[in-house]
């Protein structure tokens, strides 16, 4: 009997052949019998966490398509359906853009002259010569550009030479706020130099005039006589003061647009033909061919404008198509999936008789897996050319595709939406499962510890009895 019990309890050190105590093995065996209960909780928790990931992923996609819907329903989006694609036969001469208000067709343009800045140049002065202070150190003059007059004051010293005077004049002009010119001092040689005034904007309306009561500018040849006749101003030469252009009108750009001569103060002309902006880049020679400007409806641009909304729609459809397990257990998800997919085939009411009122009327359709696309380019193009407004209304009207999409998903978003509600419910369930698991694990651990103590107590009793039996046995055999 003692041999049987000894084998059972591993008499001596209480260890099994594997190195674990028998009590530990017994406890582990007990825990394994209870592991299924823990696994059941873990499996349920994992299922809920997967469901939560799904709802968060769905929220992200719904928020994305909502932002796309907002773009389409914005008041400025309708104009994109009338976008024009415009080309210039020679963009090095004139580049052009056209807005939605531009009419389709062909225009002819010739650049006769580019708009330029007005430039006033002083006479050439020997830089080392002293400037004539003329009885007072502070000199004041005014410069007028485009009706705005700015006073400029310069303080000179008796010892200042022409170079120092030029530098002080340049600094005073350039430090005057909102003055319409920029001043520069240019050394023509190591000993000679000139002052230049350049308007900050182009065109005749920005030509330079000035008043010089203290005769500071006059010492450098800049006098009112230079611009007495705006169309016959004095032109500077190698030594004398004057303007670069004799006629102030020549500061304007000049083009021939469809045979009509047009002048503007800028090289960017956006008011000659409604919707067109011409940027003049190079003056043409008399023998050069006119540039052909051609505008047409930008069908590709309209497709690009619609692409973000279509892509977001397709992403949601694709995402939900692969959620069969969720669909079985979440009626609300089956509902939103059905509502979203039905929007592409629904009639848009209130557009008027004879108007396209379904997406299929403008060449759009869904394929076998529910993906929406412009499947018939010819129908889409013809519908746009016939009426951009009618096509726009299919998407942007109060009952259009974008509005229907918003309605189909609105109940899912927001603080009171279905997704928020389901996530809160799932979080509550997960917290409850975690609490249940901790409580169950605690009970198992307590019961395991109780078993260990019981076993160790029995083992001690056995060892004691075994030793006593051995002692008695030895007495009888001695």
Secondary structure by P-SEA (a helix, b strand, c coil): caaaaaaaaccccccccccccaaaaaaaaaaaaaaaaaaaaaaaaaaaaaaaaaaaaaaaaaaaaaaaaaaaacccccccccbbbbbbcccccccccccccccbbbbbbbbcbbbbbbbbbccccccccccccccccbbbbbbbcccbbbbbbbbbcccccaaaaaaaaaaaaaacccccbbbbbbcccccccbbbbbbcccccccbbbbbbcccccccccccccccccccccbbbcccbbbbccccccccbbbbbcccbbbbccccccccccccbbbbbcccccccccbbbbbbccaaaaaaaaaaaaaaaaaaaaaaaaacaaaaaccaaaaaaaaaaaaccccccccccccccccccccccccccccccccccaaaaaaaaaacaaaaaaaccccccaaaaaaaacccccccccaaaaaaaaaaaaaaaaaaaaaaaaaaaaaaaaaaaaaaaaaaaaaaaaaaaaaaaaaaaac
